[in-house]
Amino acid sequence: MERLKTLYRMRRQGLAMMLLSAETPADFRRRFTMLTRIVQADRQKTHSYLEAIDALQQADDQLNQIMTSLLAQWAQLGYLTTSTEEDLGI
């Protein structure tokens, strides 16, 4: 919940204003620490998200290779007909 409050304040005031509006050094340190943690957490989430996208892309590439191989084998065996190709979207 605190993170949402901070993000809301950041959008309304801006990051620099949020830090510079601290009234005491302790308040500044608290705000800076909180923002640093948010940035680190967001950076980790972004990294995990990009890794997941990469893994999905690799899986999609592998699936496409398998499908291409299977279709070639079906064609060699004579299993592919015009209706089969239409059903598969070939």
Buried (B, 14 or more C-beta within 10 A) or exposed (E): EEEEEBEEBBEEEEEEEBBEEBEEEEEBEEBEEBBEEBEEEEEEEEEEEEEEEEEEEEEEEEEEEEEEEEBEEBEEEEEBEEEEEEEEEE
